[in-house]
């Protein structure tokens, strides 16, 4: 990697991250404001609008600071790999701290305003249980679950094959590949390094697989005012989500397989495969963001459910409800779904990515 490539790759990536964070509240739906349940009629109240502007201002300042840090890493220290990791992580941590600050301010403002305003909270409608809808939903989830299994099984089989070919792997193996697909970091071969690489690729692949299925299974919130139309809309969006998750699974697993093959042969990752799969993944993620934004579960008129209670959320972004059997629920702030850490299964799943990252840092 050189200065030009580092600049072309890292700064636009940081810019994309900034844009997504800047508009996160707009993409979060009409049920929560910075992680706090709130009647959307009051989103434009002066107190809340001022906090929204403050969040965007502080995030913009952070973007400028971490862009400067990126440029310093590239041109002053020639630390190209550091420039692609440190500023991104720093900016993510910074914006999370800004979010927590604004979340607490929104929570305090809501409590203060609630003394004089009675309808600040979401309307507590009755939960709708429709067995026909549940059957149709489960049928769609089952179909896509079977499709997601195919690329996941393939990446696991490739990982096992790499381990069985340990003796034939060259003594020096690549541990990192640049944007062109060429290896730019190497290490002496050892079984633990190969095993760690295999576990990381297959582990992330399994996480993508489980997350996709769990997201499709997440609680759907029908609208009591137009039940039939709401059911049709939910099933339509569920199919669209299933399709985008399938594309994401296939593109991610192909990248993981390419990395495993490159590890086996101590070679570069195919440039066409790397970039085509990356572009497909980005496009699928953008389309899924659009679907999530339009999803009926995030509309103002969706029925009230247990995950709408503020008391079960830590900082409005970590769901902790031991009495809710749901594995995944829709996020309050941002796009997508999050795990319920109130259950044992949720705690384990929440910890797994950190374990994989730790293993990769220690052994690779």
Buried (B, 14 or more C-beta within 10 A) or exposed (E): BEEEBBBEBBBEBBEEBBEBBBBBBEBBBBBBBBBBBBBBEBBEBEBBEEBBEBBBEBBEEBBEBBBEBBBEBBEEEEBBBBBBEBBBEBBBEBBEEBBBBBBBBBBEBBEEBEEEEEEBBBEEBEEBEBEEBEEBBEEBBEEBBEBBEEBBEBBBEBBEEBBEEEEEBEEEBBBEBBBBBBBBEEEEBEEEBBBBBBBBBBBBBBBBBBBBBBBBBBBBBBBBEEEEEBBBBBBEBBBBBBBBBBBBBBBBBBBBBBBBBBBBBBBBBBEEBBBBBBEBBEEBBEBBBBBBBEBBBBBEBBBBBEBBBBEBBEBBBBBBBEEBEBBBBBBBBBBBBBBBBBBEEBBEBBEBEEEBEEBBEEBB
